[in-house]
Amino acid sequence: MLIEKNTDLEKIIGKSYGEFIRNLKKREIRYFLWEERYWPEGTFEFIKKYSSRDFTELGIWNHPDTGQMILFLVM
């Protein structure tokens, strides 16, 4: 399976956790689905950096294609 690069996601993620938060809020994005296997390489490790003051976990699932998935509410 060929996975295409998601340049829109990479623009929203930006270069840092702080930039990611600013981009989500600027675009009024309320929900974010983190997928373990599809988080872009070369960016910060979201799952190690995120804070409960910025995100609330709404659900956690596992899937053979994506690995762990976590649905977040952007605070």
PyMOL commands that set and color helices and strands:
alter all, ss='L'
color gray80, all
select helices_A, chain A and resi 7-13+17-26+36-38+46-49
alter helices_A, ss='H'
color red, helices_A
select strands_A, chain A and resi 31-35+55-63+67-74
alter strands_A, ss='S'
color yellow, strands_A
deselect
rebuild
show_as cartoon
